[in-house]
Amino acid sequence: MLLDFDRLGSWRWVLLSITVLVALFLLLPIIFIAALSFGNSQWLIFPPPGWTLRWYRELFADPRWLESAWTSAQIAVCVTVLSVVIGLLASLALTRGTFRGREALRALFITPMILPVVVLAVALYAFFLRIGLNGTMLGFVLAHLVLALPFSVISISNALESFDKSIEDAAILCGAAPWEARFRVTLPAIGHGLFAAAVFSFLVSWDEVVVAIFMASPTLQTLPVKIWTTLRQDLTPVIAAASTLLVLFTIALMLAAVVVRKGMKR
C-alpha cells in the first residue's frame, strides 16, 4: 500500500509539472506582449531597453483606434441581446417541444460551432456580398450572431433541462398566465444560464477576427481587425498596447462574470 501511494504521489507531481509547462507555454506569449507594450523602443524588441507609457498615450490619442473599439462594443452589445433572446426562444422550443425534426434543428443551431470558422466566413462573405450587407453594421451583427447563437442555445437549454417545470405548472394553477409564469418564475430560475449565454455571446463577438476580416470595410472595422491590419502594415508597439488592453478587458469581464454568478447562487 505504501508503494502504491508513493507511485501515485510521483505521478501527481509529473502531471502537475506538465500542467505548469503547458500553462507557461500558453501564457508566456501574452506576458511578452504586455511587456512590449511598455517598452520605449519603437520596434517590438524583447527585452525592452526601457519602460514608458508612450504607446498607450498614442493609442488613446488616435481616433481610429477608439472608433474601432467603439464599433466592437456596439456590435458585441447588439449580438448579446439578440443572441440571448433568440437563444431563449429556441431553447424553449428544443427542450419542451415535441415536433418532428427537433434534434435536426438542435444540430443546425450548433453547426456554426463545429464548422471551421474560415469556411463559415467565406460562406457569409459570399452571401452578404450578394445581398449588399457586406461592410455594414447589420452585416457584422448578423455574422457574429451566427457564431454566438450556439453558445446561447447550449447554455440556456442546459439551464432549462435542469429546471423543475412543475414549479411553473404550479404558478399556472395558481392563476398566472403561461407567459406570465415563464417570465416571473422560469426566467429568474434559469438566470445563470441566461447570464452565461450573455457573457459567451459578448466575448465571441468582441474577440472574433476571422469573420470580421471578411466583413470589414475601409470605414468599418472592429478592434481585432484594426490590430490585424496594423500588424501587417507596421510593427509599432501600439499594437502591443491595444492587444494588452483587449486581453485585460476579456479577463476582467470573465472575473466579473464569476463574481456575479457566485452572487446569483447565494
N, C-alpha and C positions, 0 to 999 in steps of 0.2 A: 504493500500500500504506500509506503514512504517513497519507494522508487517511482510509482505511478504519479504521485504528487510532484516529485521532482521533475519528471518529464513534462507534466502539464505546466509547471511553472516556467520551464525553459522555453516551451513552445509559446507561452503567453508573451514572454519578452521578445521572441522573434517576431511574432505578429505585431506587437507594439512598435518595434523598430521599423518594420515595413510600413506601418501606418504613418509613422512620423516622416519617413523618407518620401512617401507619396504626397503627404500634406506639404512638405517643403518644396517638392517639385512643382506643385500647383500654385503655391503662394509666393515663391521667390520672384517670378516674373512681375507680379503685382507690386511687390515691395521695391523692386528695382525701378519700375515706372514711377512710383511715388517718390523715390529718392531723386530721380532725374528731373522731376518737376520742380525741385528746389535747387537744382544746380545752377551756377552762374555762367556756365558755358552756353553759347548759342547753338551748340550741337549736342546731340544725345550721346554724351560721354559718361561712362561709368568706370570708376567712381568719380563723382563731380569734383572739380578742383576747388569749388567754394559753394557757398549757400546764399540763396536770395529768394525773394518773393516776386521778382520782376515778372515772371511768366504768368502768375496768377493776376497781377495787375493788368497785363496786356490782354489776358483772356476776358476779364470783366470790362475792359475798355473797348473791346471790339464788338460793335453791334451785330455783326454776322454770327458770332458765337452765341450771343444772347438770344438772337432771333431763332436760331436752330434749337436751343434749349427750350424756348417758349413753344415752338412748334411741336417738339416731342411731348411736352407736358399736355398741350391741348389734345393731341391725338390720343395719348395714353388715357386721359380722363374720359374722353368720349368712348373709347374702346372698352374701358372698365364698366361704365354704366350700361352700355348695350350688351356686353358680354354677360353681365350678371342677370339682367332682365331676360334676355333670350335664353340663357342657360337655365334659369329658374323655370321658365315655361316648358322648355324641352325636357328638363329633368322630371317635372311633374307628369308629363306625358309618358316618359320612358319608364318611370318607376310605378305608376299607378294605372297606366293604360293597358288594355288587353287587345289592342288592334293587331291585325296581321302585318308582319314586317317590322315589328318593334325592334328586334335585335339588329336587323339590317340598318334601320335608322340610327341606332346607337353606334354601330360601326361607322356609319357615314360621318357622324359628328366627331369621332375620334380619329378619322383618317388623316387630317392635317398634322397630327402629332406623329404619325407613322411615316408619312411620305418624306423623302429628302426635301429639305427646305429650298434647295436650288430648283428642283423640278416644280415645286409649288410656285416659286417666284416667277419662273418663266411662263407658267400657265396663266397666272394672274396678270402678268405684264401683257401677254398677247390678248387676253380677253378685255382688260381695261383699255388697252390702246384702241381696240376696235369700237368700244362704246364711248370713248372720249373721257375716261376717268383717270387716265394715267397723268401723274404730276399734279393732282388736285388733292385738297384736304379730304374730300369724301372718299376718293380712291384709297388714300392712306388708311383711313378709318376702317373701310370695308376689308382691305387686305390684312390689316392687323387683327381685325375681328375674327377672320377665318382662323388665324393662328391661336387666338386666345380662347375661342369657344370650347375646344376640348378640355381645357383646364377647368372651366366653369362647370361644364356638364359632369365631369368626373367628381369634382368637389361637392357640388350640390346634390348629385344623385346619391353619393355615399351618405351625406347627412340625412337625406330623406329616407333612405333604406334603414338607417338606424333609429329613425323617429317612430314612436308608437302611434299609429294612426288612430287608435281607439280614443286617444285624448281629443283629437279633432272631432271624431264622431260624437263624443260626449258633449262638446261645445255646441254641435248642431242640434243634438237632442234637447239641450237647454234653451233653444230658441234662436241661436245665431244662424245667419245665412251661411251657406257653404263658403263663399268667398270671404265673408267676414271671419269665419272660423280659421281659414287659412292665413288670413292677414294678421289676426290677433293671437293665434295660438301656434300655428305651424311655423310661420316666419321667425318669430323670436326663438323657437326651439332649434331651428336649423341655422341660427345666426352665425355659428362658427364656420359652417360650410359656405355661406354667402360671403363672409369676410375672407376666407381662403380664396374663393373664386375671384374676388375683387383684387386681392394682392397679386395673385398669379397673373391675372389679366393685365394689370398695370405694368408689371415687370416685363412680361412678354412683349408688350408694345414699346415700353421705354428702352429696352436693350436691343430690340430687333434691328438687324443691319442688312441681311441678305435681301429680303423682300423690299426693304426701304430703298436699297440701291436701285432696284428696277423701277420703283415707283417715283423716285425723286426727279425733280426738275431743277434748272439753274436758280429758280426763285423760291423753291420749296424743298427744304432739306431738314431732316431730323438731326439730332446731335450725333448719333453714331455714324450717320452718313457724312456729316461735316468732318468728323475725325478721320474717316476713311479717305475722303478726297484730299484733305490737307496732308495726310500721311504720304500720299502718292506724289504730292507736289513739293512739299517742303518738310524737312525733318526738324522743325522748330520744337523746342521744349514746351511750347504752348499746348501741343498735342498731349504731352505727358500730364500737364496740369488738368486739361479737360478730362482725360481718362481717369485720373485720380479722383476728381470730383464725382465723376459718373459712378465709379466703384463705391465711393463713400456714401453717396446718396442711396444706392441699392442696398448696401449693408445697413444703413440707418433705417430704411423702410422695412427691411426684414426683422430687425431688432424691435422696431415699433410694433410690427405685427405679432411678434412673440409676446410682448408685454400686454397688448390689447387682448390677445387670445387668453392669456392667463387670467386677466381681469374678467373676461366673459365667463370663464369656467367657475369663478368664485360666485 
